[in-house]
Amino acid sequence: MTTNPSDDLLRDVLRRSKSFACVGVSPNPVRPSHYVARYLSLKGYKVFPVNPGQAGSILFGTEVRAELADIPEPFDVVDIFRRPEAVPEIVDAALALPVRPKVIWMQIGVTHAEAAAKAEAEGFTVIQNRCPKIEYQRLFGELRMGGFATGIISSKL
């Protein structure tokens, strides 16, 4: 399981991927799931927000979907902003898609060994306990030191 992925793997995933399904995205701009998804969209990734409680609303110019199966086109990464106990169901949903994404990415604080092993056995790249926004900034020279490097306070990301 990729709980400590190499910089080369992270860089490769971020370069290869063109789209993220952000599961658990919030419409609240101060929530990490919101500003990370927004950041990814501003960096040119197509972002598919997934949140059953917000389905039908619009975030980042895209309709929020209730579940992965509702996304109308293939995507590259499942970015999970849910508690660890929700991960197995999300992995199963990704496995059931007619065109599977290539990556399961669990946000900071999210790990699930069994679900990760299952996904890896099915050919997914699995990244746990990392944030694509932070990794993008770190690996591509955008990380600002001495301030709000994670963008928690910045509203101009």
N, C-alpha and C positions, 0 to 999 in steps of 0.2 A: 504494500500500500504506500502511496506517495504522501506520507505525512511530512516528509522533509524533501520536497522536490528540488532538483538542481536548478540553478539559474538558467542553464541551457534549456531544460524542459519547459520552464515557465515562459521564457522568451519565445520558444518555438510555438507553444500553445497560443500565446498572445499575438504572434505574427500570423499564424495559420488561420486562426479563427476569425470569422467575419460577423458572427451573430451569437447573441447570448439570450437564453430564456432565463429571466430572473424570477425565481420562484420565491414568493413571500414579499414581493416589492410593496412598499408603502407609498401612499400619496402624500405623506407628511415629509416635507423637505428636510427636516432635521434628523430623520431616521437614516441609518447607514444604507439600508436597502434602496432608499430613494436616491441619495446622492451618489452612490456607487453606480447604479443603473444609469443615472443622468450623465455621469462622467463618461461611462462607456459609450453612450450614444453620442456625446460631444466628440469623442475620439474616433468616430466613424463606424463603430460597430452598430449593427442592427440589433435593437433591444426589444425583446418580447416580454412585457411585464405579465406576470402570472400571480393572481391573487383572487380566489373565489369571492371574497367579500367586496371586491372592487370591479368585478367582471363587467364589461360594457363601457366603463369609463375610459378616458384617454390619458395616458401618461407618455411623455417623450414623443408625442406625435403618433402613438400606436395604441390600438385598443387593448385594454387589459383583458386577459383570458382567464377563465376559471381554472384550467389545468393544462398540462403540456399537450395533451391530445387535441386541444382546441386551437393550437397555433396552426395557421393555415399553410405553412411552408416549412421545409427542413431548417434546422438551426444547428450550430456547432457545439455550443456549451450550455449545460444546465448549471446555472449559478444558484446555489441553495442558500437562502436567507431564512431558514427555519431551524427549529430546535433539532438536536440530534435524533430524537425519537421519531421525527417525521421523515428522516432520510430514506429508510427502506421503502416506504410507499412511493417516494419520488423516483428512486432508482428503478423500481418496478415499472412505473409509468414511462420512464425513458426507454426501458427494455421493450416495452410493448409498442413503441412507435414504429410505423412502417419504414421510416428512414430515421435511423438512430443518430443522435448526436455523437460526437467523438469524445467529449470530455464531460465528466461530472466534477464540478468545482464547489467545494463546501467552504463557506465563509469562515472568518476568524471565529473561533469558539465552537465550530461545528465539525465533529468527527463521528464516524460510525464504522468501526472495523469490519463488521459482517457485511454491511451494505457495500462498503468499498471493495471488499474481496469479491463479492458477487459481481459488481460492475467490472472490475479488472478481469475476472474470469471470462466475461462476455466481450472483452476487447476494448473497453473504455480506458482512457487515461483518467486517473482519479487524483485530484488535488484536494487536500483537507487542511482546514485551519489556516487558510490564506485568503487574501483579498485581491482580486484582479486589479482594482484601482491602485492600491498601494504597490503591488508588484510592477504594474505598468510604469508608475512614476519612478520607482527605484531602478528598474532595468533600462528605462529609456531616458534617464537623466532629467526627470521632472520633479524629483522629490526636493521639496524646499525644507531646509533645515532651520531650526531655531524658531519654528512657528507652528502652523497648523498643517503639518505635512499630510495628514489624513483627510483634510478637507472638511472636517467636522464643523468648523465654524465658517469657513468660506462659503459664500453664496454665489460666487462668480466662477465656479468650476464649469 
